């Protein structure tokens, strides 16, 4: 009987500690808002191909993060983003850059490791709404037939005079970065992110000049989080 009493006493103590252990390991949700900004480089994958290089732009916006489980959360952003492309004239004294301005709305799965300093991976879909465009060039696009030494051979030129025809864009993004806690409520982070567009900026029917004209963007940003819960 003494052994039974001791076993019951041990079980009672263990049961008493179980709620305490559960309370200690329970993860409290983390809600944060913030802002981000940085630079990007982009180009457009045309078919037929266009000779080009990366165009420089900038991006920035506001962010929201919700973390309910340890190592996993969700991020939503509302950003302004510049995309486009820069023509490559192979040494000829011409320049042409098209800048496309978008409102960008990505939603990411957020996976992170670490506590005081975190390594994270973001991935998910995004949509973009075209706002406006601008062109920087040193020649008249409508009259290139009169330009001396213009590289016509094996070159598409139609894209320089066509305005954006599809105002809605969509694609997938993924990024890697690190977050550094300044205080329990304040942190900063650095992220490198890539976007691949699944939509075309120009129409892509059989009678159209291009069967594909989808964007690719690479971004480097710095951001700030303020924990509100």
N, C-alpha and C positions, 0 to 999 in steps of 0.2 A: 504493500500500500504506500510505503514511503517513496518508492521509486515512481509510482503513479502520480503522487502528489507533486513530486519534483518535476515530472514531465509536463503536468498541467501548468505548473508555475512558469516553466520555460516557454511553453506555447503562448501563455497569456502575455508574457513580456514581449515575445516576438510579434504578436498581433498588435501590441501597443506601438511598436516601432514602425510597423508597416505603413500606417497613414503618414507618419513623419517622413519616412523615406520617399513615399509617393509625392508628398508636398515639396520635398527638396528637389526631386527630379522633374517636376512638372514645368513645362516651358510656358512662360508668359508671353502673350502676343506682343509684337513690336510694330508700331506704326510710325512712319517717318515721312516728312515732306522735304523737298529740296530743290536745287537748281543745278544745271550743268551747262558747260559751254566749251567750245574748242574749235578745231579745224578739221576739214575733211578734204579728200581728193576723190575724184569720180571720173567715170567715163561711161560711154554707152556702147553696148554690144550691138552693132548693126549687122544685118544680113540683107544684101551684100555688104562686105566689110568696108569700113572707113578708116583711113590712116589718121591716127590721133595719138595724143598723149593725155596724161592725167590733168584735169582742171582743178584748181584750188578754190575752196569755198570755206564757209564757216557754219557752225550749228550751235544752237542753244535752246534751252527751254526749262520747263518746270517738271518735277518728278514726284511720284507717290510710291511708297513701298509698304507692303503688308507682309509680315512674317508671323506665321501661326505655329509652325513646327521648327524644331532645331534643324538647321542646315538647309531649310527650304522656305521660299516665299514667292511673292508676285510683285512685279514692278510695272507701272503704267507711266507713260510720259506724254507730254504735249510739247513738241519742238518746232522750231523754224529751222529749215535745212536748205542749203544750196547744193544743187547737183548740176551736171552738165558734161561738156567735153571740150577738148582743145584740139584743133586740127594740127596735123603734122604735115608741113609743106616740104619736107626733105631738103632743107637748106635754102629754099627760095625765100625772098624777103617779104613774106606775107604772114599775117597772123589772123587767127579767127578763134574766138572763145565764146561758147554759148553757156549762159548761166540760167538755170531753172530754179525758181524759188518754190518751196513746198511747205505746207503744214504737215508734220509727220506725227503719227500716233502709233507707237509700238506698245505691245503688251508682252512681258517677258516672264518666263520661269526663272527664278533667281536661286541659284545653288551656291552656298558659301561654306567655307571651312575656316576655323580659327575663332578667337574671341576678341582680344584687344586689337589685333591686326587680322584682317580677313582677306583671304583669296576667294574670288567669286567668278562664276560663269553665268552669263545671261543668254537666253535664246528664246525666240518666239516670232510671231508674225507682226507685221506692221502695215499700215495703210498711209497713203500720202494724198494730199489734195493740192493740186497745182494752183499757184497764186499768180505768178507773173514770170516773165523771162526778159533777158537783156543780152545783147551781142556786143562784143568788143572786137573790131576788125579794122584793118587799115586799107581796105579796098571796097569797091562797090560789088556786092554779091550778085546783083542783077545784071552786071555787065562784065563778067569775068572773061568773056571771049576777047576782049581788047587788052587784057593784061599781058605784058611781055614776060616770057619765061615762066608762065604759070604751069605747074606740073599736071597736065591733063592725062597723061598716060596711065592707064590702069587705076583710075581714080573716080570715086563717086563724089559728086558735088551737089546733088539735089538736096541733101540734108541741111545745107547752109541757108536755104531760102524757105524751108517749110516751117511754119509755126507749130508749136505743140498742139496735137489734135486730141489726145486723151488726157483729161484733167484728173482722172483718178488713177492712182498707182498703188500697187501692193507687192509685197515680197516677204522675205525672211531675213532676220538679223541674228547675229551671235557675237558675243563680246567676252573678253577676259579682262580682269582688273584686280586691284587691291584697294582695300578700305582701311583707313587708319583712324582710330578713335582718339579724339582730342579730350573729351569729357564723356561721362555716361550718356549725354544727350546730343553731343555734337561730333560729327566725323566728316572727313574728306575722303575722296576716292579718285583714282585714276583708272581710265578704261580705254581699251582699244577695241573697236567694233567694226564689223564688216556687214554690209547689206547687199543682197542680190535681188534685183527686181524681177518679178514674174510677169508684170504688165509692160506694154509698149507705150512709148511716148508718141509714136506716129501710128496711123492706121496700117493694118497689115493684111488687107485683102489681096487677092491674086493680082488685081489691077493696080495696086499701090507700089511705090518704088521699093519699099523695104518690107520683108517678111518678118523681121524682128528688129526692135530698137529698145531693148531693156537696159536699165541702169545698174551700175555697180558702184558702191561708195565705201570708202574706208575712213573711219573717224578716230581721232584721238581727243579725248575730253577729260576735263577735271570737274568734279562735282562736290556738292555739299549736302549732307543730310542733317536734319533737325528732328530728333525723336520727340513725338508728341504723346506717345503712350508706351 
